[in-house]
Amino acid sequence: MESLHNVLIHGYDEVDIEIVWVSATEDISRIHTPFQHLLSKVSDRSRDGP
């Protein structure tokens, strides 16, 4: 994500907006559920302690 940020900020004239749009609308939706599951596990562990 950090490298995407750098490209968008510093190389905006070379960014293909269609690729950014597909990433934002399709790719992120594919990782949303697994990411939510991972966050839930981390949250559960932090509540339970070490």
MARSELO-13483 format. One record per residue: residue number from 0; chain; x, y, z of N, C-alpha, C in turn. Coordinates in steps of 0.2 Angstrom, whole numbers, plus 5000, padded with zeros to 4 digits. Example, Ala and Ser with C-alpha at 12.3 -4.5 7.8 and 13.67 -1.06 7.14 Angstrom:
R     n   chain    n.u    n.v    n.w   ca.u   ca.v   ca.w    c.u    c.v    c.w
R     0       A   5066   4972   5039   5062   4978   5039   5066   4984   5039
R     1       A   5064   4989   5035   5068   4995   5036   5064   5000   5039
***
This chain:
R     n   chain    n.u    n.v    n.w   ca.u   ca.v   ca.w    c.u    c.v    c.w
R     0       A   5004   4994   5000   5000   5000   5000   5004   5006   5000
R     1       A   5010   5006   5004   5014   5012   5004   5017   5014   4997
R     2       A   5019   5008   4993   5022   5010   4987   5016   5013   4982
R     3       A   5010   5010   4983   5005   5013   4979   5004   5020   4980
R     4       A   5004   5022   4987   5004   5029   4989   5009   5033   4986
R     5       A   5015   5031   4986   5021   5034   4983   5020   5036   4975
R     6       A   5017   5031   4972   5016   5031   4965   5011   5036   4963
R     7       A   5005   5036   4967   5000   5041   4966   5002   5048   4968
R     8       A   5006   5049   4973   5008   5056   4975   5014   5058   4970
R     9       A   5019   5054   4969   5024   5057   4965   5024   5055   4958
R    10       A   5020   5050   4955   5020   5049   4948   5013   5049   4945
R    11       A   5009   5054   4948   5002   5054   4946   5001   5055   4939
R    12       A   5006   5057   4935   5005   5058   4928   5006   5052   4924
R    13       A   5009   5047   4928   5010   5040   4924   5005   5035   4927
R    14       A   5000   5037   4931   4996   5032   4934   4990   5031   4929
R    15       A   4989   5024   4928   4983   5022   4924   4977   5022   4928
R    16       A   4972   5027   4928   4967   5027   4932   4962   5021   4932
R    17       A   4962   5018   4926   4958   5012   4925   4960   5006   4930
R    18       A   4967   5006   4930   4970   5001   4935   4968   5002   4942
R    19       A   4969   5009   4944   4967   5011   4951   4960   5009   4952
R    20       A   4956   5011   4948   4948   5010   4949   4947   5002   4950
R    21       A   4950   4998   4946   4949   4991   4946   4951   4988   4953
R    22       A   4957   4991   4955   4960   4989   4961   4955   4991   4967
R    23       A   4953   4997   4967   4948   5000   4972   4942   4997   4972
R    24       A   4939   4995   4967   4932   4992   4966   4932   4984   4966
R    25       A   4937   4981   4963   4936   4974   4963   4941   4970   4967
R    26       A   4947   4972   4967   4953   4969   4971   4951   4969   4978
R    27       A   4950   4975   4981   4949   4976   4988   4943   4972   4990
R    28       A   4938   4971   4986   4932   4968   4989   4934   4960   4989
R    29       A   4938   4958   4986   4941   4951   4986   4944   4949   4993
R    30       A   4948   4954   4995   4952   4953   5002   4948   4956   5008
R    31       A   4942   4959   5007   4939   4962   5013   4937   4956   5018
R    32       A   4934   4951   5016   4931   4946   5021   4937   4942   5024
R    33       A   4943   4940   5020   4948   4937   5024   4952   4942   5029
R    34       A   4952   4948   5027   4955   4954   5031   4951   4954   5037
R    35       A   4944   4955   5037   4940   4955   5042   4941   4949   5047
R    36       A   4942   4943   5044   4943   4937   5048   4949   4938   5052
R    37       A   4954   4940   5049   4961   4941   5052   4961   4946   5058
R    38       A   4957   4952   5056   4957   4957   5062   4953   4954   5068
R    39       A   4948   4950   5066   4944   4947   5072   4948   4943   5076
R    40       A   4953   4939   5073   4957   4934   5076   4962   4938   5081
R    41       A   4965   4944   5078   4970   4948   5081   4966   4951   5087
R    42       A   4960   4954   5086   4956   4957   5092   4955   4952   5097
R    43       A   4953   4946   5095   4951   4941   5100   4958   4939   5105
R    44       A   4963   4939   5101   4970   4937   5105   4972   4943   5110
R    45       A   4970   4949   5108   4972   4954   5112   4968   4955   5118
R    46       A   4962   4953   5117   4957   4953   5123   4959   4947   5128
R    47       A   4961   4941   5125   4963   4935   5129   4969   4936   5133
R    48       A   4973   4941   5130   4980   4941   5133   4985   4937   5130
R    49       A   4991   4937   5132   4997   4933   5129   4996   4926   5130
***
